[in-house]
Amino acid sequence: MTDVPLLVLVVVTALAFDFTNGFHDTANAMAASIATGALRPKIAVALSAVLNIVGAFLSLAVAATIASGIVNQDSVTLSVVFAGLVGGILWNLATWYLGLPSSSSHAIIGGLVGAVLVSAGTSGVIWSGLIGKVIIPAVIAPVAAGAVAALGTWLVYRITRGVGGAERTNDFRWGQIGSASMVSLAHGTNDAQKTMGIILLALIAGGALPAGSAVPVWVILCCALAIGLGTYFGGWRVIRTLGKGLVDIESPQGLAADTSTAVVILVSSNLGFPLSTTHVASGSIMGSGVGRRSEVRWSTARRMAIAWLITLPSAAAVGAAAEGLQTWLHGTFGNAVVLVILVVLATGIFLAARRTAVNHHNVNDEWAEPAKAPVPTGSNA
């Protein structure tokens, strides 16, 4: 095995990406349940964190796709994996700061593809896998989830039209706790596996494992814990955009949206598609607004759609720049320079986010206070 320090750096960086994935994508599971008052914010993110960990152990189909279905393993080196992770992390942090629910999945895939293009050229990318298992599902999944959520929301209101408003709201809040939990489980099943696949690529590239190896148990455990911890810290900026920025959500809508999201993600995970849970959750929430005939804030939806479109190429550009810099500066020095740039930019984004939160009293003041989120009568949630 060669270059053990670089291999360790890549594994640690991959787990850091998994952490950012968790806090960036908490909104996918919990925005609707927090917005309707089904769960208090702190309880919601704690529950989501635990279920993300459990979900990470349920399947490895997505990890296999990332490790062998998008780029050629022979074209992957440790520096390529590191550069790809830099692209994914920086794009995650940038969109988190802006409150945009962009795709962590596309961020890491884009970063990896960009780095491979610089290192090995177009032959290093499995274009059929990128198109068939990433791009096409990215187009179909949110549309399908939105359609299912719209139909489900319409049916729910149709069936319960004779039930009193307060009674219906309280009853559906209980159901929404279960559906939001399923989304968290599905998120762990799909998203944690992407990092597992990246680490597996690094272990093979570094000579620690032979080509074609399965994901080691310690990798599964570390990725599960990293995404769980990230989820616990919560992506409050993105939660606000999904929970209040798209539509005004009622409990029946939240139940329909969460159920639609969980079903689509679980089916995709079983098929090995590294699907964007952000795209699916956003599509479901918009669909629930259409099904209820409530106002959908299309200006917010357009911002999100733009973020979706540019995530893959933008992260690829950052990954390509990182790999190009490493190649130009050569060896350990190049790796160190890219690491310093990553740390400086990440720290800057976090500090800027803290200043914004303090100055505007926006996300945490409104969402993190338990008293602001009522729960069903008699509930301890």
N, C-alpha and C positions, 0 to 999 in steps of 0.2 A: 504494500500500500504506500502511495506517495503523498507527500504534502499533508500530513496529519493536521497541522494548525489551520490550513485553509479549509479542510473538511469540517473541522470543528466550527470554524467561523460560519460556514455555509449552513450547517445544521442549526446553529443558534439563530442565525438570521431568518431561516425558514420558520422557526418557532415564533420569532418576533412578528413575521408576517401573519402567522396563524392568530396571534394575539390581536393584531390590528383588524383581521377579518372578523374576529368575535365582536369587538366593540363597534366596528363599522356596521355589522349586519344584525345587531340586536333588534333593530327596528323591524326587520323582516318578521320576527316572531311576535313582538310584544307591543308594537305601536298601536294596533287596533284595540287590544285589550286594555291598555292604559288609557287611551282616548275615551273609551266608553265607561271607564270606571270599574271594569270587571276585576282588575288587579291593581293593587298599589304599585307604583314604580319599582321600589326596592324589592318587593316580593316577586314581581314579574321578571326582573333581570336575574334574580337568584334562581328561580325556577328554570328559566331559559338556560342558564349556565349549566345546571345539573343535567338537563335533558340533552344539551349539546354534547356533553361528555359521553352520555349513554349512546347517543346516535352514532358517534364516531366508531363504535365497535360493531355496528350492525352489518356493514357491507364494505367491500374493498373494490367494487367494480369501477368506481370513479378514479381511485388511486391508480388502477391498472391503465386506464385511459391516459392519465397525465404522464405516467412513467414511460409508456410505449406507443401511444396512439397519436401523438401530436408532433413530436420531434424524434428524429432518429437517435437512439441511444449512443451510437458510435460517434455522433457529432457533438455530444455533450461533454464538456469538461467542467471541473469545479468552478473555474472563473466564469463560465457561461451561466451556470446555475446561480452563482452569487449575483451576477449582473441582472439576471431575470428577476431575482427577489428584490433587488434595489428598485427596479421599475415598478413592481407590484406594490411595494410598501409606500413609496413616495406618492403614487397615484391614489392609493387608499387614504393617505393622510390629507392630501390636497382636497379630495372630494368630501372627506369627513369635515374638514374645516369649513367648507362651503355649505355643508348640510345637504349635499346631493347624494341620494341613494344610488350610487353607481355600483358596478359589479366588481366585487373582489375577485371573482373567478376569472373574469376577462382581464383584470389587472395583472394577475400572476401569469396567465397564459400569454398575454400580450408581451409582458416583460421577457418571458422565456423565449418566445418566438423572435423577438427583436435581437436578443443576444445571440441566438443561434444563427440568424441571418448574417450578422457581422462576422461571426467566427467561422461558419462553414458554408455560407451562401444559401441559395434557395433549395439546394439538395438536402439540407439538414432538416427541413420542415416537411412533415407528412401532410400535404395540402388537403388530401381527401379526408383525413381525420379532422383537421382544423375546420373545414367547411361542414362536414357531415355531423360531427359530434359537438361542435361549439357554435358556429355561426347560424346554421339552420335552426337548431333548437332555441337559440337566443331570439329568433324572430317568431317562431311558432308558440313557444311556451307562454309568454305574457298574454298573447291574444287568446290562447286556449283557456288560461286561468281566468282572464277577464270575462270570457263568455260563460264559463261555469259559475263564476261568482255572481254575474248578473242574473242568470237563470235561478240560481239558488236564492238570491235575495228576493227576487220577485215571488218565488214560490213561498218563501217564509212569510212575507207580508200578506200574501193572498190567503194562506192557510190560517193565519192567526189574526185575520182582520176583525174577528169578533171578540178578541181578548183585549182587556184594558191595557192602556199604554204602560202604566207603572208595573203591572203584573208581568207583562210581556218582557219589559226591559230587565227586570230582576231575574226572571227565569232564563232568559237568553245569556245573561252574564255568566251563569253557571256553566252553560254549554260552551261559552266562549273560552273559559279557562281550559277546558279540555282540548278545544281546537287549536288554541295558541300553543299549548304544550306539544301537540303533534307537529306544529310548524318548527318548534325548537328541535324536536327529535329529528325531523327531516333535514334541518339545516346542518346538524352535526353529521348526519349520514352522508351528505353531499359535500359540504364545504371543508370539513376537517380532512377529508380524503385527498383534497387537492394538495395540501401541504405534505401529506404522507407520500404522494407520488413524487413531489419535488425532492424530498429527502431521499427517497429510494433512488432517484436519478443521481443524486450527489454521491450516495454510497457506492453505486455501480461505477460512476465516473472516477471516484477516488480509489477504486480497487478494493474496497472493504467487502463488497459482495459481487458475485458473478452476475453476468447479464441474465435476465430472465428470473431473477430471485423474487420471492414474495416479500411483502412488507413485514419487517420484524415487529414483534410484539411491543418492544420498547418504543418504537417509532409511533405506533398506534396510541400508546398510553401518553406519550409526551404531546402529541398533536391534540389529543382529546383534552388534556389539561390546559394547554395553551389557549385553545379556542374557548374553553369554558371560563377561564379567568378573564379573557378579553370581553366575553359576553357579560360577565358580572359587573365590570366597570361601566358598561352601557354606552351606547352611541346616542347620547341625548339629542344632539343636533339633527341627526338623521331621523330619530324617532319623531321629532316635532314635524318634520316635513311630511313623513308618511302618515302620521296620526292625525294631523290637522291641516296640512298644507294641500292635500288633494281633495278630500271631501269631508263633510261633517258626518262622522260615523256614529250610528246607533248600534246597540248590541246585536240585533238580528243581522245587520250588515256585517259586523265584525265576525260573527260566527260563520257566515257564508264565505267571507273573504279568506279567513284563516283555513277553513276546511278545503277550499279550492287550492290554496297555496300548498298545503301539506300533501294533498293527493298528487298534484303535478310533480312536486319535488321527489316524493318517494318513488313514483313510477320512473322518473328520469334516473334516479340513483340506481335503481335496479337494472336499468338498461346501460349504465355506465356513462351517461351523459353528464359532463361537468357543468351543470346548469347554473345560471345565475339566480340565486334565491331572491336577490333584490328585484330583478325583472319580474319574476313570478308574483312576488308579494305586491309590488306596485300595480301590476296588471289586475290582480284580484281586487285591490282596494278601489281602483277606478271602475272595475266592473260592478262592484257592489253599489257604487254611486249611480251608475246607469240603471241598475235593476230597481233601485228605489226611486228613480227619477229625481234624485237630488242633484244639486249643482256640483259639477266636477270642475275644479279650478284648472282649466286647460293651460293656463300660463305656467303653472308649476309643472304640469305634465310635460309641457314642451321643454322646459329646462332639464327635466330628468331624461327625456328622450335624447336630447343633445349629448348629455353626459354618457348615456348608453352607447351612442354612435361613436364617440371619440375615445372611449376608454381603451379598447383594444389597440388602436394605432398609437395613442398617446403613451400608454405603458410600454408598448413595443419601442417607441422612440427613446424613452428613458433607458430601457434595458439595453438598446443598441448603443446609446451614448456611453453607458457604464462599461460595456464590454469593449468598445472602441478605446476608451481611456485606459483600461487595463492593458490592452494590447499595445498601445502606444508607449506606456510607461514601463511595461514588462514586469512580470513576476510579482514578488511579494510587495514591492514598492507600489505597483499599480493597484493591487488589492487594498493596501493600506490607504491610499489616497481616496479611492471610491468609498471605503468604509467611513473615513473622516467626513466626506461630503454628505453621506447618508445621515450620520449622527447630527451634523450641524443643521441640515435642512429639517430633519424630524424634530429636533429640539426647538428650532425656530417656529415651526408650525404649532407645536404644543403651547409655547409661550404666547403666540399670537391668539390662539384659541382661548387661553385663560384670560387674557386682557379683554377680549371681546365679550366673554361671559360676564366679567365683572362690570364692564362699562354699560352693557345693555340689560343686564339682569334677565336674560331671555330664557334659556332652556331649563337650567336647574331650578330657578325660582318658580317656574310655572309647572314643571313636570315632576320634580323630585320630592315635593312636599306631599306626604301621604294624605294629609287632610283634604287635599284638592281632588282626590280620586275616590269617590264613594264606592262602596262594595255592596253586594247583595245583602238584604236583611238577614242577620244571624250569621254572616260569614266572618271567619277569622282571617281570611286572605288579606 
